[in-house]
Amino acid sequence: MDSVLNPDIAARLKRTTDGLVPAIVQQHDTREVLMMGWMDDEALHRTLTTGRATYWSRSRQEYWVKGDTSGHVQWVKEVRLDCDGDTILLTVDQVGAACHTGDHTCFDADLLGAPQASA
């Protein structure tokens, strides 16, 4: 597999000091936010060319394709870059749970509350 990200796309990315860009993942039909992962140029290239969401694991220092071990695959429908070039948005068809804990989304567990309205 050719592993070079399109230079026009690569030039638009604003990466962290360790070469990563956050990727927000959203269910394509409901727009529910599922998770956030990290991508470098190679992970983005793999995502764009395979149609499967691929991320860089900061803890394991390796690439991982969502669903390879869990079966909870993310079929990528669309990839967008925000106006600043520093965040990627993936819209996906999520099969099974998105969160490694088994929750539907990574945002199911901890509701911190809503802002109190000022009087």
Residue pairs with C-beta under 8 A, 6 or more apart in sequence:
1 46
1 49
2 49
3 42
3 45
3 46
4 45
5 41
5 42
5 44
5 45
5 48
6 45
6 48
9 44
9 48
9 81
10 41
12 81
12 85
13 21
13 41
13 44
13 81
13 85
13 86
14 21
14 84
14 85
14 86
15 21
15 40
15 86
18 58
19 40
19 41
20 38
20 39
20 40
20 56
20 58
21 38
21 39
21 40
21 44
21 86
21 87
21 88
22 36
22 37
22 38
22 39
22 86
22 87
22 88
23 36
23 37
23 38
23 39
23 53
23 55
23 87
23 88
23 89
23 90
24 33
24 36
24 87
24 88
24 89
24 90
25 33
25 34
25 35
25 36
25 37
25 53
25 74
25 90
25 92
25 94
25 98
26 32
26 33
26 34
26 89
26 90
26 91
26 92
27 34
27 91
27 92
27 93
27 94
28 77
28 78
28 91
28 92
28 93
29 93
32 105
33 105
33 107
34 74
34 92
34 94
34 98
34 99
34 104
34 105
34 106
35 98
35 99
35 105
35 106
36 106
37 53
37 55
37 56
37 66
38 55
38 56
38 57
38 58
39 47
39 54
39 55
39 56
39 88
40 56
42 56
42 63
43 54
43 55
43 56
43 63
44 79
44 88
46 52
46 54
46 63
46 65
47 53
47 54
47 76
47 79
47 90
48 79
50 65
51 75
51 76
52 65
52 66
52 67
52 73
52 74
52 75
52 76
53 65
53 66
53 74
53 76
53 90
53 92
54 63
54 64
54 65
54 66
55 63
55 64
55 66
56 62
56 63
56 64
57 63
57 64
66 72
66 73
66 74
67 73
67 74
67 95
67 96
70 96
70 97
70 100
71 95
71 96
72 94
72 95
72 96
72 97
72 98
73 94
73 95
73 96
74 90
74 92
74 93
74 94
74 95
74 98
75 92
75 93
75 95
76 90
76 91
76 92
77 91
77 92
77 93
78 90
78 91
79 88
79 89
79 90
79 91
80 88
80 89
80 91
81 87
81 88
81 89
82 88
82 89
97 103
97 104
98 104
98 105
98 106
99 105
99 106
99 108
101 109
103 109
